[in-house]
Amino acid sequence: MILDRDLRYAEVNDAYLKTLDRTREELLGRNMFEVFPNDGEGGRMLRASFQRVISGRIPDSIAYIPYPIARRSGGMEMRYWSAVHLPLLDDQGEVLFIVQNTVDVTEIHHLKEIAYGPGAVDAPRMAETQLLQRAEELQEINVTLLAETAALRDLFMQAPGFMAVVASPSMTFTFVNDAFLQVVGARQLIGRTVYDALPELADGWFQPLKDALRTREPFVGRSMSIHVRRHPDSLPEQRFVDFVFQPILDDTGEAVGVFVEGSDVTDRVRGELQQKLLVDELNHRVKNSLATVQSIAAQTLRNTPEPEAFRRDFEARLLALSATHDLLTATSWRSAGLRDVVLVELRPHGSDRYRLSGPEIQLAPADALSLGLIFHELATNAAKYGGLSDGEGRVEVDWRILTEGAQPELELEWVETGGPPVVVPSRRGFGSRLIERSLEDGSAALTFAAEGLRCSIRLPLRRPAEPQDETSP
């Protein structure tokens, strides 16, 4: 007979109907335990067998099971059976139906007379008694083996590392555990070849599998890159795995299959790649910072040979560089806000001495460092000679984004007012040169107007670094 997942009759053959004295109409669509209820040992054994088939998607057998049947004439008749249960799977590998092939062994052993005890007319013959005893012994052995097999299977299924068995020579999957399905995605593998079940992996795995079978030596892969389609509608996803293809040898030493064992190390590999990127980036930034410090030191010394003046100016410029570093560190060196970079230099002079106007803009690290040094030189000059040198002057900083070209540009104006009249310098000092030459891809121009210094800046806006995506190396 055939049952669906809810243990309802889907089909029965004539031999089954004759044995149980039922019609097809009485059974089809009804739950088996509704038609033949049994809360005793036989019912428990049968339910457990069905559950093993559904959960494990594997055949299961019961060598010997007592099960009383209600007769039309009234009363119960004890019957004894030997049953094999086979799963029929759908396209997703789930059990759709259970086929039961049952043998009624009652009449062979005269178990009817034995079951009803005193009053039995015929005693079983010696051979029949021995056969029954042997069946009972085999059933006990079968129950023990099933328990041990189930425990071992549960151990493999729940193991944190992925496991699979591929049979030779067909290269067909005969076992996979839950961790393996997590790596390759939930799909039907049992009974399918490597090429058919995992076409995206077959080219990379098929030859090592064949080599392991041919040489009877393990094949070891370390941090191997694979691309698997973990969902039917998704694109192939890159994963990294450590694995071993271990040949399975028979008594003659021939390879009859391959045991696949390994673990998904994607997080570890991506962490190592991220760490290398960070170290490389750190080396790059340290070199850039040292070059900047070296340039600041050389130019400051050239323009301020007196030791005390050199120390003062050099320290101030290093502090400006450090302040911008602090802003970038707060965002893991992804970006810094333009407004924050300006405020680092103007905030110490008091909020009534400056005005800022412009949209929120996130600067790339290199642009933030360059503008930080420029604003420091402008603020230092304003405090010494310009709009911040007395109590009346002010600094106004206005900026906007220009979008006419292929790449957005920052346009910024630094304007000082209310300070002492500006005197055009007879020579350009380090500060002026730093302002005008710091922007590699942009420009900064100083205008020494009598009413106050002006600085006009144009700078292509580069995209700030995005936070590292943990799903991609």
C-alpha positions in Angstrom: 0.0 0.0 0.0 1.0 3.7 -0.4 0.6 6.4 2.2 1.0 10.2 1.9 3.0 12.3 4.4 -0.1 12.5 6.7 -0.3 8.6 6.6 -3.5 8.6 4.6 -4.1 5.8 2.2 -3.2 6.8 -1.4 -3.4 3.4 -3.0 -3.6 -0.3 -2.0 -3.3 -3.6 -4.0 -5.7 -6.5 -4.0 -3.5 -8.7 -1.8 -3.6 -6.0 0.9 -7.4 -5.7 0.7 -7.8 -9.5 0.9 -5.5 -9.9 3.9 -7.2 -7.1 5.9 -10.8 -7.9 4.6 -11.4 -4.3 3.5 -12.5 -2.6 0.3 -10.6 0.1 -1.5 -13.3 2.6 -0.8 -13.0 2.0 2.9 -9.3 2.9 3.0 -8.5 5.5 0.4 -8.1 9.0 1.8 -8.3 7.8 5.5 -5.5 7.8 8.0 -4.1 4.4 8.6 -4.3 4.6 12.4 -7.9 5.8 12.1 -8.8 2.6 10.3 -6.5 0.3 12.3 -6.0 2.0 15.7 -3.2 0.7 17.9 -1.7 2.4 21.0 0.3 -0.7 21.9 3.8 -1.9 21.0 2.9 -2.6 17.3 1.4 0.9 16.8 4.5 2.5 18.4 6.9 0.4 16.2 4.9 1.3 13.1 4.8 5.1 13.8 8.5 5.1 14.6 9.3 3.5 11.3 7.2 6.0 9.3 8.9 8.8 11.2 12.4 7.5 10.3 11.4 7.4 6.7 10.0 10.9 6.7 12.8 12.6 8.7 15.7 10.6 7.2 14.3 10.3 3.6 15.7 6.7 3.7 14.1 3.2 3.6 13.2 1.5 6.9 12.1 -2.1 7.7 10.5 -4.0 10.6 11.3 -7.6 10.6 8.6 -8.6 13.0 5.6 -6.6 14.3 2.5 -7.7 16.2 -0.7 -5.8 15.1 -4.3 -6.9 15.9 -6.9 -6.3 13.2 -10.6 -5.7 13.7 -12.7 -8.3 11.8 -16.1 -7.6 10.2 -17.5 -10.5 12.1 -16.5 -8.8 15.3 -13.6 -9.1 17.7 -9.9 -8.6 17.1 -7.5 -10.9 15.4 -3.8 -10.8 16.3 -1.7 -10.7 13.1 2.1 -10.7 12.7 3.8 -8.9 9.9 7.2 -8.2 8.3 7.3 -4.7 6.6 9.6 -2.6 4.4 8.9 1.1 4.1 10.3 3.0 1.1 10.2 6.9 0.6 9.1 8.5 -2.7 10.7 11.9 -2.9 9.6 15.1 -4.7 11.8 17.5 -6.7 13.0 19.2 -3.4 14.0 15.9 -1.9 11.2 15.8 0.6 9.1 12.6 1.2 5.9 12.8 -0.8 4.7 9.2 -0.3 5.6 6.1 1.7 5.4 2.7 0.0 4.8 -0.2 2.4 5.6 -3.8 1.2 4.1 -6.1 3.8 4.4 -9.8 4.3 1.8 -11.5 6.6 3.6 -14.2 8.5 0.7 -15.1 10.8 -0.5 -18.3 9.1 3.0 -19.6 8.5 3.7 -19.8 12.3 0.2 -20.5 13.5 0.5 -17.3 15.6 -3.3 -17.1 15.9 -3.4 -20.1 18.2 -0.3 -18.9 20.1 -1.7 -15.4 20.6 -5.0 -16.7 22.2 -3.1 -18.9 24.6 -5.1 -21.6 26.5 -7.6 -23.3 24.3 -5.5 -23.3 21.2 -6.1 -26.6 19.4 -2.9 -26.9 17.4 0.5 -26.4 18.9 3.2 -25.0 16.6 5.5 -27.5 15.1 9.2 -27.4 16.2 10.4 -25.8 13.0 7.8 -23.1 13.2 8.7 -22.4 16.8 12.4 -22.0 15.9 11.5 -19.8 13.0 9.4 -17.6 15.2 12.2 -17.4 17.8 14.7 -16.5 15.1 12.4 -13.8 13.8 12.1 -12.3 17.3 15.9 -12.4 17.7 16.3 -10.7 14.4 13.8 -8.1 15.3 15.7 -7.3 18.5 18.9 -7.1 16.6 17.3 -4.9 14.0 15.9 -2.5 16.7 19.4 -2.3 18.3 21.0 -1.6 14.9 18.4 1.0 14.0 19.1 2.8 17.3 22.8 2.7 16.8 22.5 3.8 13.1 20.1 6.6 14.0 22.5 7.8 16.7 25.4 7.7 14.3 23.4 9.4 11.6 22.3 12.1 14.0 25.9 12.7 14.9 27.0 13.1 11.3 23.9 15.2 10.4 24.5 17.6 13.3 28.3 17.8 12.9 29.5 21.4 12.5 31.7 20.5 9.5 30.2 19.5 6.2 30.2 15.8 5.2 29.2 13.8 2.2 29.8 10.4 0.6 30.2 10.0 -3.1 30.0 6.4 -4.5 32.2 5.1 -7.3 32.2 4.7 -10.2 28.9 6.6 -10.8 30.1 9.6 -8.7 26.6 9.6 -7.0 25.9 11.2 -3.7 24.8 8.6 -1.1 24.9 10.8 2.0 25.1 14.5 2.8 24.7 16.2 6.2 23.0 19.5 7.2 26.3 21.5 7.1 26.9 20.4 3.5 23.5 21.6 2.5 24.1 24.9 4.2 27.2 25.4 2.0 25.6 24.4 -1.4 22.0 25.4 -0.6 19.0 23.1 0.0 18.7 20.9 -3.0 18.1 17.2 -3.7 21.5 15.5 -3.8 21.0 11.9 -2.7 21.0 9.6 -5.7 22.2 12.2 -8.1 25.7 12.5 -9.6 28.1 15.4 -8.8 27.7 16.8 -12.3 23.9 16.7 -12.1 23.4 17.8 -8.5 26.2 20.5 -8.4 27.0 21.6 -11.9 28.6 24.8 -10.7 31.1 22.8 -8.6 31.6 19.8 -10.9 34.4 21.2 -13.0 36.5 22.0 -9.9 35.6 19.0 -7.9 35.2 16.2 -10.4 38.9 15.8 -11.3 40.1 15.8 -7.6 37.5 13.2 -6.8 38.6 11.0 -9.7 42.3 11.5 -8.6 41.4 10.4 -5.0 39.7 7.3 -6.4 42.5 6.5 -8.8 45.5 7.1 -6.4 43.6 6.0 -3.2 45.3 9.0 -1.6 43.5 11.9 0.1 43.1 15.2 -1.7 43.4 18.2 0.6 42.1 21.7 -0.3 42.9 24.8 1.7 40.8 28.0 1.5 39.5 26.9 -1.9 37.3 29.4 -3.7 34.0 28.0 -4.9 30.9 29.6 -6.5 27.6 28.0 -5.5 24.0 28.9 -6.2 22.6 28.6 -2.6 19.1 29.4 -3.8 17.5 28.4 -7.1 16.8 32.0 -8.1 20.1 33.6 -6.9 23.4 34.2 -8.6 26.4 32.1 -7.7 27.9 33.2 -4.4 31.6 32.9 -3.6 32.5 30.8 -0.6 35.8 29.6 0.7 36.2 26.0 2.1 38.8 23.7 3.6 38.1 20.1 2.7 39.5 16.6 2.3 38.5 14.0 -0.3 39.2 10.7 1.6 39.0 7.5 -0.5 36.8 4.8 1.0 38.5 1.4 0.5 36.9 -2.1 0.6 38.5 -5.3 1.9 40.6 -5.7 -1.2 42.0 -2.2 -1.1 39.9 -0.9 -4.0 38.3 2.6 -3.7 34.5 2.3 -3.7 33.8 5.9 -2.9 35.0 9.1 -1.4 34.2 10.6 2.0 34.1 14.4 1.7 34.7 16.3 4.9 35.5 20.0 5.5 34.3 23.4 6.8 33.2 26.7 5.4 36.0 29.2 6.2 34.5 32.1 4.3 34.4 34.4 7.3 38.0 33.6 8.2 39.3 34.2 4.7 37.4 37.4 4.3 38.7 38.5 7.7 42.3 37.8 6.5 41.7 39.7 3.3 40.3 42.6 5.2 43.2 42.6 7.6 45.7 42.6 4.7 43.8 45.5 3.1 43.9 47.4 6.4 47.6 46.8 6.9 48.3 47.9 3.3 46.2 51.0 3.8 47.9 51.7 7.1 51.3 51.5 5.5 50.2 53.8 2.7 48.8 56.4 5.2 51.9 56.2 7.4 54.1 56.9 4.4 51.9 59.8 3.3 51.8 61.2 6.8 55.6 60.9 7.2 56.1 62.6 3.8 53.7 65.4 4.9 55.5 65.9 8.2 58.9 65.9 6.4 57.7 68.6 4.0 56.1 70.7 6.8 59.4 70.4 8.8 61.6 71.4 5.9 59.4 74.3 4.8 58.9 75.6 8.3 62.6 75.5 9.0 63.4 77.3 5.8 61.0 80.2 6.7 61.5 80.3 10.5 65.2 79.5 11.3 64.9 80.7 14.9 64.5 77.6 17.1 61.6 78.9 19.2 59.6 80.1 16.2 60.2 76.9 14.4 59.0 74.8 17.4 55.9 76.9 17.7 54.9 76.9 14.0 55.9 73.2 13.5 53.9 72.0 16.5 50.9 74.0 15.4 50.9 72.5 12.0 51.3 69.0 13.4 48.4 69.6 15.7 46.3 70.7 12.8 47.2 67.5 11.0 46.5 65.5 14.1 43.1 67.1 14.5 42.0 66.1 11.0 43.4 62.6 11.7 41.1 62.4 14.7 38.1 63.3 12.6 39.0 60.5 10.1 39.7 58.0 12.9 36.2 58.5 14.2 34.8 57.1 10.9 37.5 54.4 10.5 39.1 56.6 7.8 36.2 56.5 5.5 35.4 60.2 5.4 35.2 63.4 7.4 32.6 66.2 7.2 33.7 69.4 5.6 32.0 71.5 8.3 33.8 69.6 11.0 37.2 70.1 9.3 36.6 73.9 9.2 35.4 74.0 12.8 38.5 72.3 14.1 40.4 75.5 13.2 37.7 78.2 13.9 35.9 76.9 17.0 38.8 78.0 19.4 38.2 81.7 18.3 34.6 81.8 19.5 31.3 81.2 17.7 30.8 85.0 17.2 33.9 85.3 15.1 32.9 83.1 12.2 29.9 82.1 10.1 29.6 78.8 8.0 27.2 78.3 5.2 26.9 75.3 2.9 25.4 71.8 2.5 26.7 68.7 4.4 29.5 67.2 2.5 31.6 64.1 3.4 35.1 64.4 2.2 37.4 61.5 1.1 40.4 61.1 3.6 43.0 62.6 1.3 40.8 65.7 0.6 40.0 66.1 4.3 43.8 66.1 5.2 44.6 68.6 2.5 41.8 71.0 3.4 42.6 70.6 7.1 46.1 71.9 6.5 44.8 74.7 4.3 42.2 75.8 6.9 44.9 75.7 9.6 47.2 78.1 7.6 44.3 80.4 6.8 43.1 80.5 10.5 46.7 81.0 11.7 47.2 83.9 9.3 43.8 85.4 10.2 44.7 85.2 13.9 48.1 86.9 13.4 47.3 89.5 10.7 43.7 89.3 9.5 40.1 89.0 10.5 40.7 87.2 13.7 43.6 89.3 15.0 41.4 91.8 16.8 37.9 91.9 18.4 36.1 93.3 15.4 36.9 91.0 12.5 35.1 87.9 11.3 35.6 85.0 8.9 32.9 83.8 6.6 33.2 80.4 4.9 30.6 79.6 2.2 30.6 76.5 0.0 28.4 74.8 -2.6 28.5 71.8 -4.9 28.8 72.4 -8.7 27.2 69.6 -10.8 27.7 70.9 -14.3 30.6 68.7 -15.2 31.0 64.9 -15.2 32.2 64.9 -11.6 30.7 67.1 -8.8 33.0 69.8 -7.6 33.3 71.7 -4.3 33.5 75.5 -4.6 34.5 77.2 -1.3 35.1 80.8 -0.4 37.1 81.9 2.7 36.4 85.6 3.3 37.9 87.8 6.1 36.2 91.1 7.1 36.6 93.7 9.8 40.3 93.2 10.4 43.3 95.4 9.8 43.9 96.5 6.2 45.6 93.8 4.2 49.1 94.4 3.0 50.2 92.4 -0.1 53.3 90.4 1.0 56.5 91.1 -0.7 57.3 87.3 -0.9 55.3 84.1 -0.6 55.9 82.2 2.6 55.5 78.6 3.3 51.8 79.0 4.4 50.9 80.6 1.1 52.7 78.0 -0.9 51.1 75.2 1.2 47.6 76.7 0.5 48.1 77.0 -3.2 49.8 73.7 -3.8 48.1 71.3 -1.3 45.3 70.3 -3.6 46.6 67.8 -6.1 43.5 67.7 -8.3 42.0 71.1 -7.3 43.0 74.7 -6.9 43.3 77.3 -4.2 43.8 81.0 -5.0 44.6 83.8 -2.5 43.4 87.3 -3.1 44.9 90.0 -0.9 42.1 92.5 -1.0 42.4 95.6 1.2 39.2 94.8 3.2 40.3 91.3 3.9 42.0 88.2 2.7 40.0 85.9 0.4 40.7 82.3 -0.6 38.8 80.6 -3.4 39.0 76.8 -3.5 37.8 74.4 -6.3 38.1 70.7 -5.7 36.6 67.6 -7.5 34.6 65.6 -4.9 35.8 62.0 -4.6 33.4 59.4 -3.2 34.2 58.7 0.4 35.2 55.1 1.2 32.1 52.9 1.9 32.0 50.7 5.0 33.4 47.3 4.3 30.8 44.9 3.1 31.0 41.7 5.2 29.5 39.6 2.5 32.2 40.1 -0.1 35.9 39.7 0.1 
